[in-house]
Amino acid sequence: MKFSIVVYAAPYSSEAASTAYNFTKTLLDEGHEVYRLFFFSDGVHNASSLAITPQDETNLQKFWDALIQNHELDSVVCVTSAVKRGIINQQEAERHELAATSLLASSEIAGLGQLIDAAINSDRVVNFG
């Protein structure tokens, strides 16, 4: 079965982002396909390269990054949500004349069209947060 996962929750505001990660990992372990991950609203913080997690806590951003890279997943961060929250790639940094980027390299910034495409091309869309 082909799934798309939408994450609305920030990594540490609730268990939703962690549950989304565990659900996605389990889907992949069970042989299902993940068509796309879509980070939306506060969920864009899951794709931040600037978060620093204490050593005794789970670094959820690092886990997402590794899962995305290891399984070559299509990971999209909503552009409007991201820019409002300071999660930007090189293109947005240049566009807004900023000196740094904060988006993990495993994800890309795009619009809601990618979410619509995910819904059209997936058997199930599961939302967390």
Buried (B, 14 or more C-beta within 10 A) or exposed (E): EBBBBBBBBBBBEBEBBBBBBEBBBEBBEEEBBBBBBBBBBBBBBBBBBEBEEEEEEEBBBEBBBEBBEEBEBBBBBBBEBBBEBBBBBEEBBEEEEEEEBBBBEBBBBBEBEBBEBBBEEBEEBBBBB
